[in-house]
Amino acid sequence: MHNIDQQLARLDQATVLCIGDLMLDEFVYGEVSRISPEAPAPVLAVTRSELVIGGGGNVARNLASLGARCVFVGVVGEDDSSSKVMRALAAESLIEPHLVVDATRPTTRKVRFVSEHFSTHLLRADWELAQTINSATEKAVIDRALAALPDVTSVVLSDYAKGVLTPRVIQTLIGAARKLGKPIIVDPKGKDFSIYRGTTLITPNRHELAEATRRAAVTDAEVVAAAAELNRLVGSEAVLVTRSEEGMTFVPAVGSPIHVPAFAVKVRDVSGAGDTVAAVLAAMLAIDKDFEPAMRAANAAAAVVVGKRGTATLSIAELRSRLLPASSLAAEEKIIFDWLVLDERLHEWRRRGLRIGFTNGCFDLLHRGHVKLLAQARGACDRLVVGLNDDASVRRLKGDTRPVQDVHSRAEVLAALEAVDLVAVFGEDTPLKLIERVRPQVLVKGGDYRREDVVGHDLVEAAGGETILVDLVPGHSTTALVRRSAPSKSASGMPPERQPAREKRAPVKGPKPALLGRKSKI
């Protein structure tokens, strides 16, 4: 992936200057079950509302959520909406706002009324003055942006045609950035793209591209031809065309075009997806001016945010999960040392009505018996949490010669198994506290235990869950593997304290119970 993972890991080194139209986005959610008797209009029974920073401010929010620093320059009015915008930006530690207050203009505000169940926008109400800012405000915007420019690594011009990005502002900043060798990314608006002349990368959607070049832009060939024309028109190094469900097309001024298909996702809300694209491009190009990985990362980022409600942002973890093979994500996605993170995962699973299972162990040298246990445990639930002893607790339980592998190695091996959904590390001698935290419906252990000796069985069964004992695979145990692999020594040649400690388990009387679990609907 063009070392893309290494670039993602360095995004916290990026500082991006974003100049553009700032707005306050409000989303009012509810359900529609009837038509108004007063007029042929749906009645929205409001359940909740959300306020977020939109427009160019959403570019800044996305940069911050990726760990990059953003210096934002914009204009607000002297009103209640501007106070809300300022408070929201002040709460973002990675955003440094430089806002020009113009009392003659309202702060742009958009209110969207949305059906919660269908994620359908029913109506949008706008409060705005889509006119060019006055000369005094224009000068203040330019002065603030130029002052910040030497200390940033890339620049974004986020144009929503609300009047902040005048031709003078645009050309002054592009000229200054080019002199300093800073890449400039433009998210354009309008029909005259010549005002963006000299930009590094411009990102129109298909409709904007067609209007700006007066060319058809439907087929791949038409999009490439129109983008090549736009490259000539604005003197850019490249054009990136966003094409909704058809993905993206990258057309460099020199070189071959690249088509990237869209990810298959359930689209909930496209509001602000272009802001996310601009943010990811700016952050990636701030680290390394390599267009293709930046484009692929932006395409993946768009797929993440359109699956969320409202004007959304994304995290590095979400971006990596779209871009990288699942096996390379095992450690980050499945291994949990912080139980607060565990709580979040469990809350989501419970919200979806999933049946949660639990098993635990040291899993020092993973063998066939472990794999069978984990597979059968997963077959009895919808999501399986594996409690893993940390190194100190393994030493207390097994002796000073154990573990053979440290906790990170053991956790990564477990996390690579399809049967395992989460690996939760604990430091106590028993997993009782972890079981109390997980509250599983299914508790699984090996058949060499008696049900009454399984730690936590009483808690699980008291809550209506079940304890399942899985038959062991004869001849497979970690202790035996360690002994067989160790150099041969007489009993007197090794001090007793160096002998591997035996696991203390009660003898099993009677036949071993069969697997009692069931497969649950997911």
Beta strands, then each sheet from edge to edge (+ up, - down):
strand 1: 15-20
strand 2: 22-35
strand 3: 42-55
strand 4: 69-76
strand 5: 95-101
strand 6: 108-115
strand 7: 120-127
strand 8: 154-158
strand 9: 184-187
strand 10: 201-202
strand 11: 238-242
strand 12: 248-252
strand 13: 258-260
strand 14: 335-336
strand 15: 356-361
strand 16: 383-389
strand 17: 422-426
strand 18: 442-446
strand 19: 466-470
sheet 1: 5+ 4+ 1+ 8+ 9+ 10+ 11+ 12- 13+
sheet 2: 3+ 2- 6- 7+
sheet 3: 14+ 17+ 16+ 15+ 18+ 19+
end
